[in-house]
Amino acid sequence: MIRIGLLSDTHGMLSNRIFKFFEPVDEIWHVGDIGNAETADQLAAFKTFRAVYGNIDDHVVRRMFPADQRFFCEEVDVLMTHIGGYPGKYEPRIRTLLERNTPKLFISGHSHILKVIYDPKYHLLHINPGAAGNKGIHQVCTAVRFVIDKKEIKDLEVLEFERSAFQES
């Protein structure tokens, strides 16, 4: 059993609320728009860390992380990318990947909108954790944590706080 903390679109800013919410997790996964190497380093110093770069990430972050990550966590096949779309509206590149070799869990960011959707066409769970940072169109900051236990994805929890309260602990 592995407890995962999932976030996206930090844009170089981390609230203390994220660290408190991720205290019980084993790994943190970041789905792009990290913002800078320092933010990645902070998260990596806190927990085991996986990430992909996003469209705002500079050359330094892009050298640190790939555009896509495909891996197994326990017995769950995971695909992570920053710009992926949603069930029924996947980006063309992602749709091709899903058609060739469908994961059980597809994670993307970019929209700044938290969504958890089961895709019956590809028989996968899609998670977009929304935006955890203080820049962008969103008014509410979000992050997700969940458990992967062998083949099961379960116990999903959401952190949500008003962007106006970003600096408050």
N, C-alpha and C positions, 0 to 999 in steps of 0.2 A: 504494500500500500504506500502510495506516494501522495503527499499533499502539495498541491500546486497553487501558487499565487500568480495571477495573470493580469497584465496591464498593458496599456498602449498610450501613445501620444502624450508622453510626459513633457516633451519640448524643453528639456533641460531643467525641469522643476519637479521636486519631490516634496510632498507634504509629509509631516510626521505621522499623519493618519495612515498612510500607506505602510510604513514600517510597523506600526501597531497591528494593523490588519493582517500583515504577512508574518507576524511573529510565529504562529504555529505551523507555517508551511515548510516543506523540505526544499522546494525549488521555486524560483521566480522565472517566469517566462515573459518577455517583453516583445510586443508585436509591432515595433517600429515607431519612428519619430521619437527616438530616444532624446535627441537634442544635442548631446555632447558626450564625450568620453568620460567626463567626470561623473555624470549621472549613471552611466553603465558601471563604472568602477564602484560607486557607492552601493549599488544593488548587488554587485558581485561580491563585495566584501561582507554583505549581510547574509546572503544565502547562495546556494548553487544557482548559477544564472545562465539562461539561454536567451538569445535574442536574434531578431532580424532587423535590418536597417529599414528606414522609411524614407519617403520622398524628401523630407526636410533635413535628413542627416547628411553631414558633411563627409569629406573623403576620409577623415580619421575614423569615424564610426563605421563607414562602409568597409574599411580595411579590417575592422574588428569583428564584423558580423556579416553573414551572407544575406542575400535578398530573400531566400527561402530556406527553411529548415524542414527536413523530413527525418523522422526518427520514431523509435518505439519507446513508449513509457509504459513499463510493465508489459502488458500484451495489447496495448492500444497503439495503432498506427496514427501518427500525428503529422499534419502538415501545417506549417506556419508561414505566413507572408504578410506584408503590410497592406497592400491594396489587393483585395480579393473579391470584393462584392459579397452578395448574399444569395441564398438559394433562389433559383429562378432568375437571378441577375448577376451571375458570376462574371468577372473579367474574362475575356476570351482566353488569355494564357492559362488562367486557373481552370476554366472549364475543360480545356484540353488535358491538363494534368489529372483532373478528377475522372475524366473519361478513360484515360489510359490506366490509371492505378489509383483507385479511390481509397483515401484514408478513412479511419473511423471518426477522427476528430479533425476538423478544419478550423483554424483560428486565423483571423485577420483583424486589422485595425482600421485606421485612416478616417472613418466617418465621424468619429467622436460620439457615436451613438451606441449605447449598450444594447446588444441583441444576443439572444440565445435561441437558436432555431434548429429543429430537427428537419433535415432534408430527406423526404421520402424517396425522391428520385435516385439519389446516390447512397441512401442509407447511411448518412453520416450526421454527426452533431456539429453545427457551426456555432462558434462563439466569437463575438466581437466585444471586448471588454469596455468599449467606450474610450473616454479620455481621462487620464489620471492627472494631467498637468493643468497649468493655469493659463494656457494660451489656446485660443481657438473659438469656435462658434458655440460650444456647449456652455450651459449655465450650471450644470451639475457634474462634479468629478466622480468617476466610477472606477472600480477595480473588482476583480472576481477571484474567488478561491474555490477550489473543488478538490475532490479526491479521485485518483485513479487506483483502482483495486483490481488487479489482474486485467479482466476484459471490461470492467465496469467503470463508467464515469458517473460520479454521484456526489451528493452533499454539496451542491453548488450554493455559494453564498455571495452576496453582493455588498460592497462598500459603496456608499453614496453620500456625498456631502456637497453642500452649496459651494460654488466656486468662490463666492464672497467670503467664505470661512476657510479658505485654502491655508492660510498661515496659522490658524488656531489649532491647538493640539487637542 
